[in-house]
Amino acid sequence: MTKRLNCWEFKSCGREPGGAKANELGVCPATTEIKFHGVNKGSSSGRFCWSVAGTFCKGEVQGSFAKKFTSCIECSFMKEVTKEEGRSFKLLLKDLERKF
């Protein structure tokens, strides 16, 4: 089975803890938010990043899910996760089996 990449690996953003841009831009909350660990087979929230406020995409901090969803739906990473997960893909919190 092919390793599933997390957003910071796929995008090579360098905002993971210890990453090349973490000191300059800060650590991305998707890399440390463990509430969604395992969703779409990701580490921390690395394959559910569209549900995490404060991620840094397209050169700027993104806000809440409602504010950033339009750009996320066009994101090459989200499209890749959708393809890789197929029918098991989790897009929304309501799609999760357990409550958060």
N, C-alpha and C positions, 0 to 999 in steps of 0.2 A: 504494500500500500504506500502511496506517495505521501510524504509529509505535508500536512496542511499548514500553510504559512499564516501567520498572524499579520495584521495590518501593517505594523511597523517593519516587519520583514519584507512584505510584498512591496511596500512603498519606499523602503530604505530611508525613512525619515530621520533616523538617528535620535529619536526622542524617547527611546526606551531607557530604563535606568542604566547609567554608564555609557549611553550612546554618544555619538560624535557631536550631537547638537543639544543634548540634554542640559548642559550648563548654560548655553546661550538662550535656548527657547523654553526650557523647562521640560520636565518629564510629562509625557502625555498620560492623561488619566486612563485611557484604554489599556495601557501597559500595567497598571497597578490595581485597577478595579476588579476585585476577585468575585464580586457578586454574580457575574455572568461567566465565571470560569467553566469551561467545558461546552458552552453553547456553540453550536456549529463546529464542534471539535477544536475550539481555540483555547489558548492560555490567557488567563486573566479575562479581559473583554476583547481580545484581539481578533475575534471573528464575529463580534457583535458590537463593533465600535460605533456604529450609527446610533446606538441607543445610549451612548455615553456623552453627556454634556462636556464641553470644554476641550474636545479633541482639536488638533491643529491641522487643518487641511487647506490646501490651495493657498498657503502662505498666511492664513489668519485663523484665529481661534474661532471655533464653531460654537454655537449656542446650544439650546435645547434640541431635542429630537424634532419637534415641530418646525423649528427654524432651519435646521440643517438637512432635513430629509430630502428636499428637492435636489440638493447637490449630491447627497449620498446615493440616491437612486441612479444617478449617472456615473457613479464612481466605478472605475475598472476593478477595484478590489471587491466591492459588493457584488458586482456581476460575476466575478470569479468564484466567490463563496457560494452564490446562488447555483452556479453550474456544478461545482464540486459536491455540494450537499444534496442536490436534486430534491426529491420529495421530502427529505428530512430537514430542509432549510428552515431556519427560524428567523423571521423578519421582525416580528413584534413581540413585546412582552407577553401578550395574550397567547402567543404560539408556544410558550414554554409550558412544560408539563407541571412544573411546580411554581408556586407563587413567590414573587420577590417583593 
